[in-house]
């Protein structure tokens, strides 16, 4: 699969190619772990396997390593956006991240509503 290095995000699998942040080359272990993660994704638009992979992968990669990478390379924070725009692709959205944010918003809203009603 073709790997393209970009200035933003951390890693994304677009089916025909994978985008990785070019600064990951400075962190070989993190680079290899993220590449392995992206190669594990399916080509489907929505897949339970992909959703589970994104939920559980932090244990294999290490959240601290990713946060440290994002601290030193702030453009990597775009990885946290469920919708963003690029010149080449236009609007790009991450369906798994969108689903996770919706679940988080529902849980937080429910907690606030329950807390205020007591």
N, C-alpha and C positions, 0 to 999 in steps of 0.2 A: 504494500500500500504506500502511496506517495505521502511523504511528510513535508509539510510546509512550515517554515519558521516565521513567526509574526511578532509584532511588538506588544501585543495585548493578551489578556487572558492567561490561562495556564495550559489547557489542552482541551481540544474538541475533536470529536470524530464526526465527519460529515459524510460518511459512507464511502465515497470515492477517494478521500484523502483525510489526513489528520493534520490539524493545526496545533503546533506547540510553540510556547513562548521561546524566543531565541535565547533568552537569558538562562534557560534551563541547561544549556550547554555548560554553564559554569558550575552546575550542581549535578554531576553524573549519576549519583544514586537516585536523586529525585527525578531526573530526566527519564531514567530507565523505568522507574516505578510508574510514572504518569503515562509513558508510552505503552507499557504493558496494560495499564488500566484502559486506555483508549482503544487498544487493539481488542480488548475483551468485549467491547460493545457490539451489538448487532446492527444490521443495516435498516432495521424497521423504524418507522416513525415513532410508534409507541410500543414498548415491550416491557413486560414485568421484569425480565432478566436485567435490562438496563437500569430500571428504577432501583432494584435491589442492589445492583452493583454500585450505583452512586450513593446509596444509603450506607452501605457497609465498607466501602473502600477506604475510608479514613483510617481504619485500623491497620491496613497494609502500608499505606503511604506515610501516615503520621501528620496529624493536624498541625502540630507545632512547626514542622518543616515547611508546610504550605504557608502558614501564617508568617513565618520568618521570610520566606521568599516574597510574599506579597508586601511585606514591610519594606524590603530593599528594592522592590520593583513594583511601584504603585500602579502601573498600567495593568498589572495582573489582577487587580481588584475587579476589572470588568467581568471576570469569571463568575462573580456573584450576581450579575445582572441576568434576569430571565429573558430580556429583550434588549438588543443593541443593534447598531447600524454600522456597516462597513462600506467602503467605496466599491469594493469588488462584488460583494454579495448582497448589498442592500440590507434590509432588516433580517436579523438572525434571531431565532428564539430557541430556548432550551426548554422543551416540554417537561422534562423531569424536574428541573428547578422550579418551573411554574407550578407544577403539582405540589412540590414540597412547600413552596411559599403559601399556596392556598390552604393546605393542611395546617400550617403554622398560624396563619391568620384566623382560621376557624377555631383552633384550640385557644389562642389568646383571647379572641372575642368572647368565646364561651366562658372562659375563666373570669373575665371582667364582668360579664353579665351575671354569672352565678354569684360572684363576690359582691356585687352591688345589690343583689336582691336579698342577701342575708341580713 
